[in-house]
Amino acid sequence: MKAFLAAVIVAVAVAAGASFVLNTQQKTVAQAFSTDGVRVGDPGTNLTGVN
């Protein structure tokens, strides 16, 4: 029983850590898919951002 509880605690900790790391690394579509040659305007006026 101790091993199972330890495994559940570790699994929850790893999931919480992964969630935190992935949320800090996430970019918007306008940032992720733009290059120097792309002219992305205000995200409110095109299809990649908030309408």
N, C-alpha and C positions, 0 to 999 in steps of 0.2 A: 504494500500500500504506500509506503514511503517513496518508493521508486516512481510509482505512478504520479503521485502528487508533485514530486520534483520535476518529472517530465512535463506535466501540465504547466507548471510555473515557468519552466524554461521556454516552452513553446509560446506562451503568452508574452514573455519578455522579448523573444526574438521577433515575434510578429509586431509588437509595439515599436521596437527599434527599427525594423524594416519600414514600417509605415512612416515613421518620422523622417528617415533618410530619404525615402522616395518623395515625400511631400516637399522637402527642401530642395530637391534636385529638379522638380518639375518646372517646365517652361510653358508659356502660352504658345499657341500655334504660330502667331506672328513672329515670335522670337525664335522658335525651333526651326522653322522652314524658310527663314529669310537669309539671303546672302548679300554680298556687296552689290550685286547687279539687280536686286529686287527692290522695288519701291512699294513698300507696304505703308499705307496711310494710317490714319487714326482707326483703331479697331472698331470704333462705333459706326464707321461709315462703309465698311466692307463686310464680307461674309465670314471673316475669320475671328471676329470678336463679339462683344456684347452688342445687341441691337437696341 
